[in-house]
Amino acid sequence: MTETTTERPATPLVVLSGVNKSFGAHHVLQDIDLTVHQGEVVVLIGPSGSGKSTLCRTVNRLETIDSGSITVAGSPLPAEGRELARLRAEVGMVFQSFNLFAHKTVLENVVLGQVKVRRTARAEAETKARSLLERVGMAAHADKYPAQLSGGQQQRVAIARALAMDPKVLLFDEPTSALDPEMITEVLDVMRALAAEGMTMVVVTHEMGFARSAANRVLFLADGRIVEENTPEEFFTNPRSERAKDFLSKILHH
């Protein structure tokens, strides 16, 4: 007798099909096909210059593509204007360099997008902002300015700011690479908690421990192509391609 399962099939949330992107003569993304399902954590790894960050940035149109298609929740990416602003609310982005507004307090940084883009009433936006700052361990710093915070604290505020928009998916572009080693853990802990709560995430990172512990799938990129994709367990213990084996031998034995 065959076992039946009642598990619902995962919903495709972000779909890239035949995506190509060049910067001048440099073909940085080559025929990328990728589907990210709702609640999935996909980690992109690979050597510097392999196209990881560019791929991540195409999903909310911070980079345009030359050919192919990208859809988010079934809708193609809008070209510009109000629709694009709405998309960027749906597709949160956490950058390497925090990108907080230096002249606004931590609380204001988390409130601003809710009021300006989501048209949320200020009192409601502030309540939500304080709740999210609590969630990322930054509630006590609500009235400080970014310059008064460590890099790890700023990045946690940036995550709270992205979450405030109720995004369908969160993109992380090397969120810990600008941080001192002791601050990396506090940011990764927040990201692991989000993953455990079912947040859909696409993460570009060099943190192999995070990839191992939090990813549903690891994609290995080289020369603008997805060379290999697998579960973390399979990828790290039994990489199939020579390129991935070479990459892992260099980074895991340092």
Summary of the structure (lengths in Angstrom):
residues: 254
radius of gyration: 18.6
end to end distance: 49.6
largest distance: 65.6
contacts: 807
relative contact order: 0.16
helix: 40%
strand: 24%
